[in-house]
Amino acid sequence: MPAEQRTLITRAIERAEEQLLQLRGVQTGTADVTRQLLRSLRHSAGLSDNAWKRTALAAANAGIPLEEVARWVDMTPDALMNMLTAGQEDSG
């Protein structure tokens, strides 16, 4: 094989290697961003879950009938009572 062709092939391989390394870097960056986004979403979901439970508990403690509060959160009164009771037990 002529030296000129070997040089062209070598350059093409080197460019392909560079592109693969860049792609791997992009994928790693994307994975890091995705991982951080999922952590943030999980944290936000936990805060939101805690907020509606506290709100439901406050409404029940304020004298709003449990059946009405349960309708607001699309739960059965029994399920809501179990959730509120479990929340009180967890917090001591």
Residue frames relative to the residue before (quaternion, step in Angstrom):
aa qw qx qy qz dx dy dz
M 1.0000 0.0000 0.0000 0.0000 0.00 0.00 0.00
P 0.4873 -0.6747 0.4676 0.2979 3.58 -0.87 0.92
A 0.6224 -0.5720 0.3989 0.3555 3.56 -1.15 0.68
E 0.6216 0.5551 -0.3435 0.4330 3.58 1.03 -0.76
Q 0.6655 0.4865 -0.3017 0.4790 3.60 0.94 -0.83
R 0.6268 0.5242 -0.3400 0.4656 3.61 0.99 -0.80
T 0.6425 0.5206 -0.3203 0.4621 3.59 0.98 -0.83
L 0.6564 0.5049 -0.3106 0.4666 3.59 0.92 -0.87
I 0.6599 0.4986 -0.3019 0.4741 3.58 0.95 -0.88
T 0.6447 0.5225 -0.3165 0.4595 3.58 0.96 -0.88
R 0.6567 0.5013 -0.3077 0.4720 3.60 0.94 -0.87
A 0.6438 0.5167 -0.3248 0.4616 3.59 0.97 -0.82
I 0.6509 0.5012 -0.3145 0.4757 3.57 0.99 -0.82
E 0.6474 0.5165 -0.3214 0.4590 3.60 0.94 -0.84
R 0.6463 0.5059 -0.3202 0.4731 3.61 0.98 -0.82
A 0.6458 0.5130 -0.3205 0.4659 3.58 0.98 -0.83
E 0.6370 0.5201 -0.3279 0.4650 3.60 1.01 -0.80
E 0.6410 0.5201 -0.3178 0.4665 3.59 0.98 -0.85
Q 0.6631 0.5031 -0.3032 0.4638 3.56 0.93 -0.89
L 0.6414 0.5125 -0.3246 0.4697 3.59 1.01 -0.76
L 0.6458 0.5074 -0.3216 0.4713 3.59 0.98 -0.78
Q 0.6446 0.5079 -0.3180 0.4748 3.59 1.00 -0.81
L 0.6471 0.5164 -0.3124 0.4659 3.55 0.97 -0.88
R 0.6388 0.5173 -0.3240 0.4683 3.58 0.97 -0.85
G 0.6392 0.5227 -0.3200 0.4646 3.59 1.03 -0.78
V 0.6442 0.5086 -0.3146 0.4767 3.57 0.99 -0.84
Q 0.6573 0.5075 -0.3136 0.4605 3.58 0.93 -0.89
T 0.6443 0.5086 -0.3222 0.4716 3.58 0.98 -0.82
G 0.6513 0.5087 -0.3112 0.4692 3.58 0.96 -0.85
T 0.6485 0.5108 -0.3087 0.4726 3.56 0.98 -0.87
A 0.6458 0.5134 -0.3213 0.4648 3.58 0.96 -0.82
D 0.6484 0.5153 -0.3202 0.4598 3.59 0.97 -0.81
V 0.6564 0.4988 -0.3049 0.4768 3.57 0.95 -0.89
T 0.6573 0.5117 -0.3069 0.4605 3.57 0.94 -0.88
R 0.6356 0.5280 -0.3179 0.4649 3.58 0.98 -0.86
Q 0.6686 0.4876 -0.2975 0.4762 3.60 0.93 -0.90
L 0.6359 0.5267 -0.3279 0.4589 3.59 0.99 -0.81
L 0.6631 0.4972 -0.3077 0.4673 3.59 0.92 -0.86
R 0.6252 0.5218 -0.3386 0.4714 3.60 1.01 -0.74
S 0.6644 0.5016 -0.3004 0.4656 3.57 0.94 -0.90
L 0.6537 0.5077 -0.3124 0.4663 3.57 0.97 -0.84
R 0.6391 0.5172 -0.3252 0.4672 3.58 0.99 -0.82
H 0.6524 0.5065 -0.3073 0.4726 3.56 0.97 -0.86
S 0.6602 0.5066 -0.2990 0.4671 3.58 0.94 -0.91
A 0.6381 0.5200 -0.3260 0.4648 3.56 0.99 -0.82
G 0.6413 0.5201 -0.3197 0.4648 3.57 1.01 -0.78
L 0.6530 0.5028 -0.3109 0.4735 3.58 0.98 -0.83
S 0.6560 0.5084 -0.3050 0.4671 3.56 0.97 -0.88
D 0.6370 0.5249 -0.3173 0.4670 3.58 0.97 -0.87
N 0.6627 0.5021 -0.2951 0.4708 3.56 0.93 -0.91
A 0.6531 0.5343 -0.3134 0.4357 3.58 0.97 -0.87
W 0.7004 0.4459 -0.3062 0.4656 3.62 0.81 -0.88
K 0.6209 0.5321 -0.3547 0.4534 3.59 1.06 -0.64
R 0.6588 0.4955 -0.3105 0.4733 3.60 0.95 -0.82
T 0.6390 0.5213 -0.3201 0.4664 3.55 1.05 -0.79
A 0.6482 0.5045 -0.3141 0.4760 3.58 0.95 -0.85
L 0.6505 0.5091 -0.3122 0.4692 3.59 0.97 -0.83
A 0.6499 0.5115 -0.3150 0.4656 3.59 0.96 -0.85
A 0.6435 0.5145 -0.3233 0.4656 3.58 0.98 -0.82
A 0.6629 0.4909 -0.3076 0.4743 3.58 0.92 -0.88
N 0.6705 0.4933 -0.2976 0.4674 3.60 0.97 -0.82
A 0.6483 0.5122 -0.3119 0.4692 3.58 1.19 -0.51
G 0.6276 -0.5857 0.3223 0.3990 3.56 1.28 0.05
I 0.4442 0.6536 -0.4887 0.3697 3.59 1.19 0.14
P 0.5289 -0.6543 0.4282 0.3298 3.59 -0.79 0.97
L 0.5663 -0.6336 0.4209 0.3173 3.53 -0.97 0.95
E 0.6102 0.5607 -0.3536 0.4338 3.59 1.04 -0.71
E 0.6638 0.4954 -0.3045 0.4703 3.59 1.01 -0.79
V 0.6413 0.5062 -0.3225 0.4780 3.58 0.95 -0.87
A 0.6326 0.5376 -0.3274 0.4512 3.59 0.98 -0.83
R 0.6315 0.5180 -0.3358 0.4690 3.62 1.00 -0.73
W 0.6331 0.5513 -0.3346 0.4281 3.59 0.98 -0.83
V 0.7734 0.3295 -0.1715 0.5136 3.57 1.00 -0.81
D 0.4426 -0.7321 0.4227 0.2992 3.55 1.34 0.31
M 0.4999 0.5954 -0.4526 0.4367 3.54 0.84 1.11
T 0.5126 -0.5709 0.5090 0.3902 3.52 -1.28 0.18
P 0.6175 -0.5495 0.3928 0.4030 3.60 -1.11 0.49
D 0.6370 0.5282 -0.3362 0.4496 3.62 0.99 -0.75
A 0.6620 0.4999 -0.3079 0.4659 3.58 0.93 -0.90
L 0.6456 0.5107 -0.3187 0.4699 3.57 1.01 -0.81
M 0.6423 0.5174 -0.3251 0.4627 3.58 0.94 -0.85
N 0.6464 0.5120 -0.3201 0.4664 3.59 0.96 -0.84
M 0.6523 0.5114 -0.3099 0.4658 3.58 0.98 -0.85
L 0.6781 0.4831 -0.2952 0.4687 3.58 0.89 -0.91
T 0.6481 0.5095 -0.3155 0.4698 3.58 0.99 -0.78
A 0.6497 0.5062 -0.3163 0.4707 3.59 0.96 -0.86
G 0.6414 0.5306 -0.3227 0.4505 3.60 1.01 -0.78
Q 0.6628 0.4894 -0.3091 0.4751 3.57 1.02 -0.76
E 0.6481 0.5139 -0.3211 0.4613 3.57 1.02 -0.76
D 0.6444 0.5313 -0.3197 0.4475 3.58 1.04 -0.83
S 0.7354 0.4215 -0.2441 0.4711 3.59 0.95 -0.81
G 0.5950 -0.6072 0.3489 0.3944 3.57 1.27 0.14
